[in-house]
Amino acid sequence: MIGAAQSWGDRMSTRQQSWDRLSAAAWLGEPGITRMISGAGATPQPLSGGFGSILYDEYAIKLQRLPATLSPEQLIFEFAENPNRAVNFGTFNTINIFTRRTPGTPPQVGDIFDINLVGPDNGCVMIVEMSPGFGNQTDPSGAYFDVQAIETPEYGTLPEYGAREFGFEYAGSGAVFYTRGASRARDIAAAVVGKGPQQIGWVAAMTGIRNRVRSAGGSADEDVQRAHKAVQPS
């Protein structure tokens, strides 16, 4: 299902680029990343370890006009620091609470988020890639960071395997803030139980970003745009 996000310009290609990057997970072949994961006593949760179809998704909100006090670069940087504080929206903060293990420091590759999920399951992700100049300068096309699901001694396995991207892209005089994922459920129970809360949670995240931009004097579309496709692993 592809929503009206197609009308925001040439975003289909960038969406597919994100999905390709997430599914390839080239970082899992990088010695530096593998050392960081093993140094935390963790192991990666690649797509190959999941159950069922690979789900590619996108949740996005068009920010028509950014307020003078809040740039898209600032928004994505704050999100990487503390997603719940950046979003500040009740539904999102109820479904998942992200705690970065290195608070008070600039977000960087290797940072781990412990995620307290609604229900009995929790889990962790690690920042494994950031766009060039993230937090300092931005490519004219935008900025992003990617997180990889990992299994840790503290929380075990995240209910889904794979990776997720958070970022923004310039669109005319505004920007599109998004999250994109390439994931498989941990097992059939996670596939059945986790789908609904996850969809609600990412819609809530984009809604919180929209509300924050509006409250600061900017303007944004009302509706969160969604796209997804399910692919059988080869």
N, C-alpha and C positions, 0 to 999 in steps of 0.2 A: 504494500500500500504506500503510495507516494502522495503526500499532501501538497498544499499550495506553495510549499517552499520552493518549488520549481520556478515560480514567477519572480523570485528574488534575484534573478540573473544567473550567471553561469556557475551554479552551485552543485549541479549533478556531478561534475568532474571532481570537485574538491571533496565531495562526500565519498565518492568511490575511492579517491586517493587515501582518505582516512581509513576506510574499511580495508583497503589493501594493506596499508601499513599495520593496522591492528591484527589482521589475520596472519600476516607474515611473521610478526613478532621477532624481527631481526635482532632485537636487543638480547634475546635469550641465547644468542650465539656470541655475544660480546663478553670477553673475560672480565671486564670491569663490573658489569651488571651481575654476572653469575657470582662473583666474589662478594658483592654487596648482599645478594640474596642469601648465600650460604653463611656469610658473616652474621646474619641475623638469626641463624639456625632455621632458616626457612627453605622451602622448595617452591619452584614456580608451578602454577596451575595453567598449563597451556591448553589451547583448544582441543588438542588431541586427547586430553584426558577426560573430556566432558561426555555428556550423554545426549543423544539425539541430534537434531539439526543445529547448524550454526545459525544463530540469529544476528543479523545485522540491523542496527537501529540508529535512528537519529531523532533527537528532540531539539527544537530550535525556536528562538524568539527573535523577531525583528525589532531592533531598537532604532526607531526612525530618526530620533535626534537625541544625542547625548548631552546631558547638562554640562556646563562649564566646569563643574566641580568633580566630575566623574568620567574618566576616559575609559574606553574598552580595555586598554592596557592595564589600568588600575583594577578594573573588575576581574579580569582573569588572574592577575597576580594575587589579589585578595582571596579569590576562590582557591587558588593553590595553597595559600597559607592556611585557610580555615573555611571549608565549604559552607558549614552551617552558619557561621557569622556573616559570610558574604551574601548568602541567600536570605537568611533571616525570615523564613516563612514557616509557619507552624506545621503544615502537613509534611514538608520535606524533613524538618527537624524531628518529627515524631517517627518517621519511617526509618531514618538512618542518621546516626550521629558519628561524624568523622573526627577522630582525634589523631593529630599528627604527632609522632613521637619526638619531634624536634621543634617544639613551639619556640617562638621568639627568634628564630633564625630564618633567613630568606629560604623559600622553597627551592629544592634542588633535586637532581637525580639521586636516587638512593633513599629519599625520605619515605617512611612507611606510615600509612594511615591505618589505625585500628578502627573498624566500623562496627558499631553497635546497631544491629538490624532489628526491626520490629519482629517479635517472635523469638523462638529459641536459638536461632542461628546468628552467629557473628562471623567476622572474617577480617582479612587484611589485603591491602593493595600497596604496591610500591611505585613511586614515580620512576619511570624507566627512560623517558625521552621528553625533551623540551625543545620547542622551536628555537632557531638561532636568535640570540639576543633576548631571550625571555626575561622579562623583568627590567631590562635596560633599554633595549631598542626593539622595534617591531618591524618585521618585514611588511612591505606595503599590502600584502594579502591578508595579514592578521597574525595570530599567535595561538599556540596550543601546547598542552602537555598530555602525556599518555601515562596511564597506570596499568600495571599488570597484577592480576590476581595471584596471591601467594598463599601457601599453607605455612602456618607458623605454630610453634609449640604452645603459644598462649591461646590461640583461637581456633586452631585446626584449619579446615578448608572453608573457603568462601563458598556460598551456595552456587556460584557460577564460575566456570573456567573461561579464560580469555583475557581481553584487555579493553580499556575504554579511554576515549579521548575527550578532553574538555578544551574549548577554544572559542575564538571569535574570528569573523571575517568581515572586512569592510564591505559595505553595500551602499553605494551612493554616498550621501551625506551622513549615513548612519552605520550600523554594524549588525551582524547576526551573531548572537551568542548561542552556542550549541554544545551538546554532548552526543558522541557517537560511540557505538559499541560493536564488538564482534565477540560473541560469547556462546557457550553451551552450558546447559544446566549440569550440576554435579551428578544428579540422578533423577529418576522419574518423579520423586516426591518434590524435589526442588523445582522441577519444571512445572508441576501442577500448582504448587503453593506459592512460588515466588514471582510468577509472571505478573499478577495483578498489582501487588505492592510496588514492584519495580517500576512499572509503567506510571503508576500514580506518583511515585517519588520523583521521577525525572520530569514529569509535567509540572509538579510542584516546584522543582528547582528553577525551571525556566520562568514560572509565574512569579517566584520571589525576585528574580533578577528584573523582570518587567516592572514589578511594583516599586523596587528600589530606584530604578531609573525615573519612573514617574514622580515619585515622592521628592526627588532631587531637582525636579523641574524639567526633565526630559520627556520624550514621548516614545511610545512603543505600541506595537500591534496588540490587540486584545488576545488573540488565540495563539497557543503554542502549536507549531507545525510538527508533524510526525511523519517519519518514513521508516519502513522496515521490510525486510525480506528474509525468508528462511531458506537455507541451502543445505542439502545433504552433503556431509563431508565425503571427499573422494577417497 
